[in-house]
Amino acid sequence: MKKRSHSLYTLLTLFTLSFLTSCSVSKKIAKQADQFILNDSIITHAHTGICIYEPATGKYWYQHDADKFFVPASNTKLFSLYAGLKYIGDSLPGMRIYETVNSITIEGMGDPTFLHPDYKVQPVFDYLSKTNKPIYIKDSWKENAWGRGWSWSDYADDYMSERSQLPLYGNVLRFSGKANGINYYSDSSLSITVNGNDFINAISRQRYSNQFSITANGKSSRSFEVPFISSVAFSAKLLSDTLHKVISLLPAPLTTQSSYIIYSQPVDSLYKLMMHRSDNFFAEQTLLMAANKKLGVMDDGKMIADLLKTDLKDIPQQPQWVDGSGLSRYNLISPQDFVFLLNKLKNDFGWERITKILPTGGTGTLKVHYIADAGFIFAKTGTLSNHVALSGYIITKKNKLLVFSVMVNHFNSGALPIRKAIEKFLHGIREEY
């Protein structure tokens, strides 16, 4: 009996010490949160959510409104990353090919790297260049070019390329240099007018047509990327011009259902760029490709619903998730949700792989932040006007791995002071623990 009493006493002592230690850590982090974020004069009137979690113990170190919903901005891309990693496979499906004795029919599979300047190796283009058969395009696109809740007035901005079944060149036209050096595809469906003879300094596009106006009065060279209105028909014309071959829309139903897929790039080459530069187009197309792979249709709404019912069914709060990139302010997701997702990404796909995809201090969207914490903080940024978010991982000085999410909504200053406040807070946690 004495032995048992002694063992029980020891267990109770250990439990009490663990509980007190946990309370102590939570109180210390609460003070840091108050000092660097919650009592900041810029942030104090904003809505702020913070979640710090230790996977090794399964305990939340600190939470502040962590179960509340926030507009996550580009933190949403973490969900698209999960969908891609889970369902696309190790290589991007570049094109589905239906080949007969007399012709080839191609069906786009949403690959955003096709003829994109960031990708010099182009297996699909090489294949199409070599064939002597007539080429047709199958149009199976059913989705909208824009996601739910996207801002219509941003249609000509480089971060809002249209989603499509058969992307080409990232679904943007690229311009740089002087007016007399412009080379572009000429067709009745696209027109470009130029005013001035110097360097290009401004470009506009009409809302409902591919009519571009260029102003060329600049003193130095600049680069511009402007989204064009996409369609399978327009893609066929652009591809015809690039290949120097006639490519037509499929005039009648296919006579064969036999097909094969040409793969283009290693998937992580897409995911790394998607996360490092917070590429909206890549994120949207990733979610569409994942939907096509799992459900047989490019439908982001159906894919989101399916993921939330299956792979992500245990997420703490059921989020309102509506697009792949986070351009929509309809997205509402809690800090606890992001901590859950990040922990799942680490567990399902491996620490080494995920941390190669996410930026760390001094790289990507963290290029000017977390320099002192490079290699110890890996995170995804999120920014819309009046909304900032950061979710990721911390390796502390005592080699503890933490998962975190910090979200600040509805502030009325610029984003930079918010980012600096979050950086001080997270740096303090890494130094202290």
C-alpha distance (Angstrom), angle and dihedral (degrees) to the residues before:
residue distance angle dihedral
M1 . . .
K2 3.79 . .
K3 3.82 90.5 .
R4 3.77 91.7 51.9
S5 3.82 91.6 47.4
H6 3.79 90.2 50.7
S7 3.83 91.8 49.9
L8 3.77 91.2 47.8
Y9 3.81 90.2 49.1
T10 3.81 90.4 51.1
L11 3.81 92.6 50.0
L12 3.79 92.2 48.3
T13 3.80 90.2 49.0
L14 3.80 92.4 50.7
F15 3.79 91.3 46.8
T16 3.80 91.4 49.6
L17 3.82 92.2 48.7
S18 3.80 90.9 48.2
F19 3.80 91.1 48.7
L20 3.81 92.9 48.3
T21 3.80 91.5 46.7
S22 3.80 90.3 50.4
C23 3.80 91.2 49.5
S24 3.79 90.3 47.8
V25 3.82 92.9 52.2
S26 3.80 91.4 47.1
K27 3.80 91.5 50.8
K28 3.80 92.5 48.4
I29 3.80 92.4 50.3
A30 3.80 89.7 45.8
K31 3.82 88.8 57.2
Q32 3.80 90.7 49.2
A33 3.80 90.8 48.5
D34 3.81 90.2 50.8
Q35 3.80 92.5 46.8
F36 3.79 99.9 45.9
I37 3.80 104.9 25.8
L38 3.79 122.7 4.9
N39 3.82 97.0 48.1
D40 3.80 95.0 38.7
S41 3.81 107.4 124.4
I42 3.81 91.0 -130.7
I43 3.80 94.9 48.4
T44 3.79 102.7 34.8
H45 3.82 93.8 91.1
A46 3.80 93.8 42.5
H47 3.81 128.2 90.1
T48 3.79 110.1 -103.5
G49 3.79 132.4 -173.6
I50 3.82 125.3 -174.9
C51 3.79 130.7 -179.5
I52 3.83 126.0 177.8
Y53 3.82 116.6 -178.7
E54 3.82 135.1 178.5
P55 3.83 111.6 -148.7
A56 3.82 93.8 -164.8
T57 3.81 92.7 63.8
G58 3.80 98.7 23.8
K59 3.81 88.9 -127.2
Y60 3.79 132.6 132.7
W61 3.79 107.7 -128.4
Y62 3.80 93.0 -165.9
Q63 3.80 139.0 -3.5
H64 3.76 133.5 -176.7
D65 3.81 115.1 177.6
A66 3.80 85.3 -30.1
D67 3.80 92.7 152.6
K68 3.80 94.1 52.5
F69 3.81 123.5 99.3
F70 3.80 122.6 -107.6
V71 3.80 136.7 177.0
P72 3.82 99.2 -102.6
A73 3.83 100.2 -167.0
S74 3.82 109.5 -168.0
N75 3.80 93.6 -5.0
T76 3.82 80.4 86.0
K77 3.81 87.3 76.5
L78 3.82 87.8 74.4
F79 3.81 87.6 69.5
S80 3.81 91.3 49.7
L81 3.80 88.9 48.5
Y82 3.80 89.5 54.9
A83 3.82 91.5 49.8
G84 3.80 91.6 50.1
L85 3.79 95.5 46.0
K86 3.79 91.5 47.1
Y87 3.80 100.5 47.2
I88 3.81 116.8 12.9
G89 3.80 98.1 68.1
D90 3.80 128.6 -141.3
S91 3.84 97.2 -51.1
L92 3.79 132.8 42.5
P93 3.82 114.7 -109.2
G94 3.78 100.8 -122.2
M95 3.81 103.3 -177.6
R96 3.78 140.5 -14.2
I97 3.80 111.0 -131.0
Y98 3.81 125.3 -154.7
E99 3.79 106.1 -170.1
T100 3.79 128.6 -172.4
V101 3.79 132.0 169.6
N102 3.79 90.6 -92.7
S103 3.81 107.1 33.0
I104 3.78 151.0 8.0
T105 3.79 123.7 -126.9
I106 3.77 118.7 -164.3
E107 3.79 127.0 -158.7
G108 3.79 119.7 -164.5
M109 3.79 115.8 -127.7
G110 3.79 97.6 -165.4
D111 3.82 97.8 -94.6
P112 3.84 105.6 164.6
T113 3.82 93.2 -166.1
F114 3.81 95.2 68.9
L115 3.83 106.8 123.7
H116 3.81 88.8 -15.7
P117 3.83 110.7 152.2
D118 3.81 91.7 -130.2
Y119 3.81 89.5 66.0
K120 3.80 115.8 62.2
V121 3.81 95.5 176.8
Q122 3.81 109.6 73.9
P123 3.84 112.8 178.0
V124 3.80 94.7 173.9
F125 3.79 93.3 51.1
D126 3.79 90.7 46.8
Y127 3.80 90.5 52.5
L128 3.81 93.6 48.9
S129 3.81 91.0 46.1
K130 3.81 92.3 57.6
T131 3.79 100.7 48.0
N132 3.79 120.7 94.3
K133 3.80 94.3 -166.1
P134 3.82 122.9 103.3
I135 3.82 110.7 -92.2
Y136 3.80 124.7 -139.1
I137 3.80 130.9 -178.4
K138 3.77 123.4 -136.1
D139 3.81 113.0 -144.1
S140 3.81 110.4 -147.1
W141 3.83 97.8 147.8
K142 3.82 112.7 134.6
E143 3.81 102.2 158.6
N144 3.81 132.3 92.8
A145 3.78 118.7 -100.4
W146 3.81 90.3 -127.3
G147 3.78 129.6 47.5
R148 3.79 125.7 -117.7
G149 3.79 112.7 -73.1
W150 3.79 97.9 9.2
S151 3.79 115.0 153.7
W152 3.81 108.0 -103.7
S153 3.81 92.6 -154.4
D154 3.82 91.3 64.8
Y155 3.81 93.5 64.1
A156 3.82 93.8 116.9
D157 3.82 96.8 44.0
D158 3.79 118.8 108.0
Y159 3.81 94.0 -124.3
M160 3.81 93.2 61.6
S161 3.80 105.8 62.2
E162 3.79 112.7 163.5
R163 3.78 119.4 -102.2
S164 3.79 115.5 -120.1
Q165 3.79 147.7 165.1
L166 3.80 94.4 -117.7
P167 3.81 110.4 28.6
L168 3.79 119.3 -169.2
Y169 3.81 126.4 -168.6
G170 3.81 90.1 -7.5
N171 3.83 88.1 -61.9
V172 3.81 91.2 -80.2
L173 3.78 135.6 105.8
R174 3.81 113.0 -129.2
F175 3.80 123.9 -147.0
S176 3.81 133.9 178.5
G177 3.78 140.9 146.5
K178 3.79 126.6 29.6
A179 3.78 128.6 -16.4
N180 3.80 93.6 -111.9
G181 3.81 90.6 57.3
I182 3.79 96.8 60.4
N183 3.79 114.7 123.3
Y184 3.77 118.0 -179.3
Y185 3.76 143.9 156.2
S186 3.81 110.5 -85.4
D187 3.79 119.1 -145.4
S188 3.78 138.8 130.0
S189 3.83 88.8 -105.7
L190 3.82 91.9 60.0
S191 3.78 129.6 43.3
I192 3.79 133.7 173.9
T193 3.79 126.4 -164.8
V194 3.80 122.0 -168.2
N195 3.79 128.7 -155.3
G196 3.81 115.3 -169.1
N197 3.79 136.1 15.8
D198 3.80 104.1 -118.6
F199 3.80 132.7 76.1
I200 3.80 117.6 -36.5
N201 3.80 109.6 -101.5
A202 3.81 104.5 163.8
I203 3.81 139.6 22.5
S204 3.78 130.9 -173.5
R205 3.79 133.0 -179.3
Q206 3.75 130.9 -156.1
R207 3.78 113.8 -107.5
Y208 3.80 98.3 -122.0
S209 3.80 104.0 26.6
N210 3.79 142.8 45.9
Q211 3.78 92.9 -107.7
F212 3.79 112.0 132.3
S213 3.80 128.7 -167.3
I214 3.79 119.0 -158.1
T215 3.78 127.0 -162.8
A216 3.80 112.8 -158.2
N217 3.81 107.9 -173.8
G218 3.82 98.3 111.8
K219 3.78 127.4 127.6
S220 3.82 97.5 -144.4
S221 3.78 138.7 28.9
R222 3.79 119.8 -86.5
S223 3.79 132.7 173.5
F224 3.79 124.1 -126.1
E225 3.79 132.3 -171.5
V226 3.79 117.1 -168.0
P227 3.82 123.5 -179.6
F228 3.79 117.4 -121.6
I229 3.80 126.3 -148.7
S230 3.77 103.5 -94.8
S231 3.78 131.8 -146.0
V232 3.79 135.4 149.4
A233 3.82 88.4 -110.2
F234 3.80 91.9 53.7
S235 3.83 90.6 45.6
A236 3.82 88.4 53.8
K237 3.81 90.5 54.4
L238 3.80 93.7 47.2
L239 3.78 91.9 47.1
S240 3.81 91.5 48.2
D241 3.78 89.1 53.7
T242 3.83 92.6 48.7
L243 3.81 96.2 44.9
H244 3.81 94.5 38.2
K245 3.80 87.6 -131.3
V246 3.78 133.6 112.7
I247 3.80 109.7 -103.3
S248 3.78 118.1 -177.9
L249 3.77 137.9 -173.8
L250 3.78 112.0 -100.7
P251 3.83 104.3 -91.7
A252 3.81 97.2 -160.2
P253 3.83 139.7 13.5
L254 3.79 115.6 -67.8
T255 3.79 117.0 -90.0
T256 3.81 90.4 -150.4
Q257 3.79 133.6 43.7
S258 3.79 92.8 -168.9
S259 3.79 110.1 112.5
Y260 3.78 146.2 154.7
I261 3.78 134.4 -155.6
I262 3.79 128.6 -121.8
Y263 3.79 110.3 -150.6
S264 3.77 121.1 -146.1
Q265 3.82 120.7 -173.0
P266 3.83 139.0 4.2
V267 3.80 104.7 -93.0
D268 3.80 95.7 -126.6
S269 3.82 90.4 59.8
L270 3.81 85.6 64.8
Y271 3.80 97.2 40.6
K272 3.80 93.9 50.4
L273 3.80 92.9 53.7
M274 3.80 90.0 42.6
M275 3.81 91.5 56.9
H276 3.80 100.2 33.5
R277 3.79 96.3 53.6
S278 3.81 95.6 21.9
D279 3.79 91.0 -121.2
N280 3.81 108.9 -162.6
F281 3.81 94.8 -167.5
F282 3.79 93.8 51.6
A283 3.80 90.9 48.4
E284 3.79 93.9 50.1
Q285 3.78 92.8 47.8
T286 3.82 90.9 46.6
L287 3.80 90.9 58.0
L288 3.82 90.9 46.4
M289 3.82 92.5 48.8
A290 3.80 90.4 49.6
A291 3.81 89.8 50.4
N292 3.79 91.2 49.3
K293 3.80 90.9 50.1
K294 3.81 96.2 47.5
L295 3.81 103.5 29.6
G296 3.81 102.7 23.3
V297 3.79 93.2 -121.1
M298 3.81 135.4 80.2
D299 3.79 97.7 -119.5
D300 3.79 117.7 135.2
G301 3.81 93.5 -170.1
K302 3.79 92.9 56.2
M303 3.80 91.5 44.8
I304 3.81 93.0 50.8
A305 3.81 91.5 48.9
D306 3.81 91.1 48.2
L307 3.82 93.9 49.7
L308 3.80 92.9 49.0
K309 3.80 90.5 51.2
T310 3.81 95.7 46.4
D311 3.81 125.4 15.5
L312 3.82 94.9 21.5
K313 3.81 98.4 34.5
D314 3.83 91.6 118.9
I315 3.80 94.7 56.0
P316 3.84 108.7 135.3
Q317 3.81 97.5 -122.7
Q318 3.80 122.2 22.4
P319 3.82 100.5 -117.4
Q320 3.77 129.6 -146.1
W321 3.79 97.8 -123.1
V322 3.81 116.2 172.0
D323 3.83 111.5 158.7
G324 3.78 143.3 24.6
S325 3.79 101.5 -118.0
G326 3.79 108.7 38.1
L327 3.81 94.5 -115.7
S328 3.79 88.4 126.5
R329 3.78 121.6 83.5
Y330 3.79 87.9 -154.8
N331 3.81 88.0 81.6
L332 3.81 111.4 102.9
I333 3.80 117.3 179.4
S334 3.81 132.4 158.1
P335 3.82 128.6 -127.6
Q336 3.83 88.3 -118.4
D337 3.81 88.6 56.6
F338 3.79 91.8 55.0
V339 3.79 92.4 47.3
F340 3.81 88.8 51.4
L341 3.81 91.5 48.9
L342 3.81 94.5 46.8
N343 3.78 91.5 49.5
K344 3.81 89.2 49.8
L345 3.82 91.8 48.9
K346 3.81 89.6 52.8
N347 3.80 94.0 46.3
D348 3.80 97.4 42.7
F349 3.79 101.0 40.8
G350 3.79 106.1 21.6
W351 3.78 136.5 -101.1
E352 3.79 95.4 -103.7
R353 3.79 94.1 52.5
I354 3.81 96.3 45.6
T355 3.80 94.3 47.3
K356 3.80 90.3 51.4
I357 3.79 89.1 54.9
L358 3.81 97.8 45.5
P359 3.81 121.7 69.1
T360 3.79 121.0 -113.8
G361 3.80 129.6 -162.6
G362 3.79 113.4 -45.5
T363 3.82 94.7 16.5
G364 3.79 136.4 91.4
T365 3.80 114.8 -23.1
L366 3.83 87.9 -8.9
K367 3.79 91.5 57.8
V368 3.81 95.0 122.5
H369 3.81 96.6 29.5
Y370 3.83 137.2 70.7
I371 3.79 92.4 16.1
A372 3.82 90.6 149.9
D373 3.81 89.5 49.1
A374 3.81 97.8 49.1
G375 3.79 109.7 145.5
F376 3.80 91.4 16.5
I377 3.80 102.7 65.7
F378 3.82 119.9 48.7
A379 3.79 116.7 177.7
K380 3.78 151.1 151.0
T381 3.78 118.1 -122.8
G382 3.78 125.8 -145.7
T383 3.79 127.4 -164.7
L384 3.78 135.1 172.0
S385 3.79 123.8 150.6
N386 3.84 106.4 -68.8
H387 3.82 91.9 3.0
V388 3.82 130.0 91.4
A389 3.80 129.8 172.2
L390 3.78 137.3 173.0
S391 3.80 125.1 -176.4
G392 3.77 129.0 172.1
Y393 3.80 147.7 88.3
I394 3.82 135.9 -47.2
I395 3.79 127.5 -161.5
T396 3.81 104.7 -159.5
K397 3.81 127.8 -145.5
K398 3.82 87.3 -102.0
N399 3.82 89.0 53.9
K400 3.78 96.3 -108.2
L401 3.81 116.5 148.7
L402 3.80 114.0 -136.1
V403 3.80 130.8 -178.9
F404 3.79 116.1 -148.3
S405 3.78 144.9 178.6
V406 3.80 125.7 -170.6
M407 3.80 119.4 -177.4
V408 3.81 127.5 179.5
N409 3.80 118.9 -175.1
H410 3.80 135.5 -179.7
F411 3.79 100.8 18.0
N412 3.79 117.5 150.6
S413 3.80 101.1 -142.5
G414 3.77 133.6 76.2
A415 3.79 118.8 -72.4
L416 3.83 97.8 -114.3
P417 3.84 97.8 76.3
I418 3.82 89.2 49.9
R419 3.80 92.0 50.8
K420 3.81 91.0 49.4
A421 3.81 91.8 49.7
I422 3.82 91.2 51.6
E423 3.81 90.1 47.0
K424 3.82 92.3 54.2
F425 3.79 90.4 48.4
L426 3.82 95.6 49.8
H427 3.80 93.5 41.1
G428 3.81 88.5 53.7
I429 3.80 91.5 53.0
R430 3.79 91.6 49.9
E431 3.81 92.0 49.7
E432 3.83 95.3 45.0
Y433 3.78 101.5 46.8
